[in-house]
Amino acid sequence: MPAVNPTRLRFQVEALMADYPEPVTFHLALNNLFELYANRALRFGDSTGLRPMIPMYHLPAPVIRQLEVDLERVVKTKPEPALPLADELWHDSYYETKLVAITLLGLYPLTDPQPILDRLNQWLTPDLDLSLFPKLFSNGTRQLQKDFPAVWEDFLMTFLESDDLEKVGVGFLGLAEGLRDPQFQNLPALFRLISPFVHAPQTETSRELAHLLRALAEVSPTETSYFLKQILTVTDSTEIKRLVNDSLSGFPQEFRAELLPLVSRNR
């Protein structure tokens, strides 16, 4: 793997963008770029979250960042090739190539949500690598969240009501990842979506739900604290208290101090 020279990388990615209107040609050129920067020797160390089980290039972060910057520019200028290109890249077996497909899905400007919903439903298959679910939920629905928030909410609710609890848990992780996006502005909808699950936590998904609550606490401690206080004042549920206790580490100290007595009290 060569060292990343920022100037050289910019020229390489700019050259790649010339193939943007041609999905197959772009795909081949993208694979060549990824092969150039691949780190085949890298192995996972200790980490949290979902590890991809599909092949990876283990690319340096600047490569992905530069790709995202240039893709945003070309999709904004000429959106029509974005979805055919996303379809082409999605069929690739490598994790990073699928991430580029998801990025394209999230960049595509919407006048109709259906093309994005169709792809989300096609791509969210039972055999999909679990590490890609959160990316689809966050990056892949970026324009859907922005332009059609009610449709986005309905889509997520359908997914979170799945009988497959593993999917529900991954859905919580996807919502948590979406909070990293500075453009995320759907906190009221998110609290609405998760309220039934916080009121009746299930053991199988409580770890992922606590992760989501910690992410909410980091982004908006005041609103998250208020949301949890409203629930804790009317319940003595051990499961809810345990869930909130597991989320406390995401709060600043002053909010933890307010929530802890409600978690610890006995009626």
C-alpha positions as CSV (number, residue, x, y, z in Angstrom):
1,M,0.0,0.0,0.0
2,P,1.6,3.3,-1.0
3,A,1.6,6.3,1.3
4,V,-1.3,8.7,0.7
5,N,-0.1,11.8,-1.1
6,P,-3.1,14.2,-0.9
7,T,-2.3,15.9,-4.2
8,R,-1.8,12.6,-6.1
9,L,-5.0,11.2,-4.5
10,R,-7.0,14.3,-5.6
11,F,-5.8,13.8,-9.2
12,Q,-6.6,10.1,-9.1
13,V,-10.1,10.6,-7.8
14,E,-10.7,13.5,-10.3
15,A,-9.7,11.2,-13.1
16,L,-12.1,8.5,-11.8
17,M,-15.0,11.0,-11.9
18,A,-14.6,11.3,-15.6
19,D,-16.1,7.8,-15.8
20,Y,-19.0,8.7,-13.5
21,P,-21.6,8.5,-16.4
22,E,-20.4,4.9,-17.3
23,P,-21.2,2.5,-14.5
24,V,-19.1,-0.5,-15.6
25,T,-16.1,1.6,-16.6
26,F,-16.3,3.5,-13.3
27,H,-16.6,0.3,-11.4
28,L,-13.4,-1.1,-12.9
29,A,-11.5,2.1,-12.4
30,L,-12.7,2.3,-8.7
31,N,-11.5,-1.3,-8.1
32,N,-8.1,-0.4,-9.6
33,L,-7.9,2.6,-7.2
34,F,-8.9,0.5,-4.2
35,E,-6.4,-2.2,-5.1
36,L,-3.7,0.5,-5.2
37,Y,-4.4,1.7,-1.7
38,A,-5.5,-1.7,-0.2
39,N,-3.8,-2.8,3.0
40,R,-4.1,-6.6,2.8
41,A,-2.0,-7.1,6.0
42,L,-4.4,-5.2,8.2
43,R,-6.4,-7.2,10.8
44,F,-9.0,-6.1,13.2
45,G,-7.8,-5.3,16.7
46,D,-10.1,-4.8,19.6
47,S,-13.1,-2.7,18.5
48,T,-16.7,-2.1,19.1
49,G,-19.6,-2.3,16.7
50,L,-20.2,-4.7,13.8
51,R,-17.2,-6.0,11.9
52,P,-17.7,-6.7,8.2
53,M,-17.6,-10.4,7.4
54,I,-17.3,-9.7,3.6
55,P,-14.0,-8.9,1.9
56,M,-12.4,-5.6,2.7
57,Y,-9.6,-3.4,1.1
58,H,-8.9,-1.8,4.5
59,L,-8.4,1.6,2.8
60,P,-6.9,4.7,4.4
61,A,-9.6,7.1,5.6
62,P,-8.4,9.9,3.2
63,V,-9.3,7.8,0.2
64,I,-12.9,7.4,1.2
65,R,-13.1,11.0,2.2
66,Q,-11.8,12.3,-1.1
67,L,-14.2,10.0,-2.9
68,E,-17.2,11.3,-0.9
69,V,-16.2,14.9,-1.6
70,D,-15.9,14.4,-5.4
71,L,-19.0,12.3,-5.6
72,E,-21.0,14.9,-3.8
73,R,-19.8,17.5,-6.4
74,V,-20.6,15.4,-9.5
75,V,-24.0,14.1,-8.2
76,K,-25.1,17.6,-7.5
77,T,-24.0,18.7,-11.0
78,K,-25.4,15.7,-12.8
79,P,-27.6,13.4,-10.7
80,E,-28.9,11.1,-13.4
81,P,-26.1,8.6,-13.5
82,A,-26.0,8.2,-9.7
83,L,-28.6,5.5,-9.2
84,P,-27.4,3.2,-12.2
85,L,-23.9,3.6,-10.8
86,A,-25.1,2.7,-7.3
87,D,-26.8,-0.4,-8.7
88,E,-23.6,-1.5,-10.4
89,L,-21.4,-1.0,-7.4
90,W,-23.8,-2.7,-5.0
91,H,-23.2,-6.0,-6.8
92,D,-19.5,-5.9,-5.9
93,S,-18.5,-8.3,-3.1
94,Y,-16.2,-5.8,-1.3
95,Y,-17.3,-3.8,1.7
96,E,-15.8,-0.4,0.6
97,T,-17.3,-0.6,-2.9
98,K,-20.8,-1.2,-1.3
99,L,-20.2,1.8,0.9
100,V,-19.7,3.9,-2.2
101,A,-23.0,2.6,-3.6
102,I,-24.7,3.6,-0.3
103,T,-23.1,7.1,-0.5
104,L,-24.5,7.6,-3.9
105,L,-28.0,6.6,-2.6
106,G,-27.7,9.2,0.1
107,L,-26.5,11.9,-2.3
108,Y,-29.2,11.5,-4.9
109,P,-31.5,14.5,-5.0
110,L,-35.2,13.5,-4.6
111,T,-38.4,14.6,-6.1
112,D,-39.9,11.2,-5.5
113,P,-38.8,8.9,-2.7
114,Q,-39.7,5.7,-4.5
115,P,-36.4,5.1,-6.3
116,I,-34.6,5.1,-2.9
117,L,-37.2,3.1,-1.1
118,D,-37.1,0.5,-3.9
119,R,-33.3,0.1,-3.5
120,L,-33.4,0.0,0.3
121,N,-36.0,-2.8,0.1
122,Q,-34.0,-4.6,-2.6
123,W,-30.7,-4.2,-0.7
124,L,-31.9,-5.0,2.8
125,T,-31.9,-8.8,2.3
126,P,-31.6,-11.4,5.0
127,D,-28.1,-12.4,3.8
128,L,-26.8,-8.8,3.8
129,D,-23.6,-8.4,5.9
130,L,-24.8,-6.9,9.2
131,S,-22.2,-4.2,9.2
132,L,-23.9,-2.6,6.2
133,F,-27.3,-2.2,7.8
134,P,-26.3,0.8,9.9
135,K,-24.7,2.5,6.8
136,L,-27.9,2.0,4.8
137,F,-30.0,3.4,7.6
138,S,-27.8,6.5,8.0
139,N,-25.9,7.4,4.9
140,G,-28.3,5.7,2.5
141,T,-31.3,7.6,3.7
142,R,-29.8,11.0,4.0
143,Q,-31.9,12.7,1.3
144,L,-34.9,10.7,2.3
145,Q,-34.6,12.1,5.9
146,K,-34.2,15.6,4.5
147,D,-36.8,15.8,1.8
148,F,-39.4,13.2,2.9
149,P,-39.1,12.9,6.7
150,A,-42.6,11.2,7.0
151,V,-41.7,8.6,4.4
152,W,-38.3,8.0,6.2
153,E,-40.1,7.6,9.5
154,D,-42.6,5.1,8.1
155,F,-39.8,3.1,6.5
156,L,-37.9,2.8,9.7
157,M,-40.9,1.9,11.7
158,T,-41.7,-0.9,9.4
159,F,-38.2,-2.2,9.9
160,L,-38.1,-1.7,13.6
161,E,-41.4,-3.6,14.0
162,S,-39.8,-6.7,12.3
163,D,-40.2,-10.1,14.0
164,D,-36.5,-10.5,13.4
165,L,-35.0,-9.1,16.6
166,E,-31.5,-9.1,15.1
167,K,-32.7,-6.7,12.4
168,V,-34.3,-4.5,15.1
169,G,-31.1,-4.3,17.0
170,V,-29.1,-3.5,13.8
171,G,-31.8,-0.8,13.1
172,F,-31.0,0.8,16.5
173,L,-27.3,0.8,15.6
174,G,-28.1,2.4,12.2
175,L,-30.1,5.2,13.9
176,A,-27.2,5.8,16.3
177,E,-24.8,6.0,13.3
178,G,-27.1,8.5,11.6
179,L,-26.7,10.9,14.6
180,R,-23.1,11.4,13.6
181,D,-24.3,13.3,10.5
182,P,-24.2,17.0,11.4
183,Q,-27.2,17.4,9.0
184,F,-29.4,15.2,11.0
185,Q,-32.4,17.2,12.1
186,N,-35.1,14.6,12.9
187,L,-34.7,14.2,16.7
188,P,-38.4,14.6,17.5
189,A,-39.2,11.9,15.0
190,L,-36.5,9.7,16.4
191,F,-37.7,10.0,20.0
192,R,-41.2,9.1,18.7
193,L,-39.9,6.1,16.9
194,I,-38.0,4.6,19.8
195,S,-40.5,5.5,22.6
196,P,-42.4,2.1,22.4
197,F,-39.1,0.2,22.6
198,V,-37.9,2.2,25.6
199,H,-41.2,1.7,27.4
200,A,-40.9,-2.1,26.8
201,P,-37.3,-3.0,26.3
202,Q,-36.5,-6.5,25.1
203,T,-33.4,-8.4,26.4
204,E,-32.4,-9.4,22.9
205,T,-32.1,-5.7,21.7
206,S,-31.4,-3.8,24.9
207,R,-27.6,-3.5,24.2
208,E,-28.2,-1.9,20.9
209,L,-31.0,0.3,22.2
210,A,-28.7,1.5,25.1
211,H,-26.1,2.3,22.4
212,L,-28.6,4.5,20.6
213,L,-29.6,6.3,23.8
214,R,-26.0,7.0,24.5
215,A,-25.6,8.5,21.0
216,L,-28.7,10.6,21.6
217,A,-27.3,11.8,24.9
218,E,-24.1,12.8,23.3
219,V,-25.9,14.8,20.6
220,S,-28.7,16.3,22.7
221,P,-28.4,15.6,26.4
222,T,-31.1,18.0,27.5
223,E,-33.8,16.4,25.2
224,T,-32.7,12.9,25.9
225,S,-32.6,13.4,29.6
226,Y,-36.1,14.9,29.5
227,F,-37.4,12.0,27.4
228,L,-36.0,9.4,29.9
229,K,-37.2,11.3,33.0
230,Q,-40.7,11.3,31.6
231,I,-40.6,7.6,31.3
232,L,-38.9,6.9,34.6
233,T,-41.3,9.0,36.7
234,V,-44.2,6.7,35.7
235,T,-42.6,3.3,35.9
236,D,-40.9,1.0,38.3
237,S,-39.8,-1.4,35.6
238,T,-36.5,-3.1,36.4
239,E,-35.8,-3.5,32.6
240,I,-36.3,0.2,31.9
241,K,-34.1,1.2,34.8
242,R,-31.4,-1.2,33.6
243,L,-31.7,0.2,30.1
244,V,-31.3,3.8,31.3
245,N,-28.5,2.9,33.6
246,D,-26.6,1.4,30.6
247,S,-27.1,4.6,28.7
248,L,-25.8,7.0,31.5
249,S,-22.2,7.0,30.2
250,G,-23.3,9.0,27.2
251,F,-24.5,11.9,29.3
252,P,-22.5,14.8,30.8
253,Q,-22.0,14.5,34.5
254,E,-24.7,16.9,35.5
255,F,-27.4,15.0,33.6
256,R,-26.1,11.7,35.0
257,A,-26.6,13.1,38.5
258,E,-30.2,13.9,37.7
259,L,-31.0,10.6,36.2
260,L,-29.2,8.3,38.7
261,P,-31.7,8.8,41.6
262,L,-34.6,7.8,39.3
263,V,-32.7,4.7,38.2
264,S,-31.7,3.7,41.7
265,R,-35.0,4.4,43.6
266,N,-37.3,1.8,45.0
267,R,-41.0,2.5,45.3
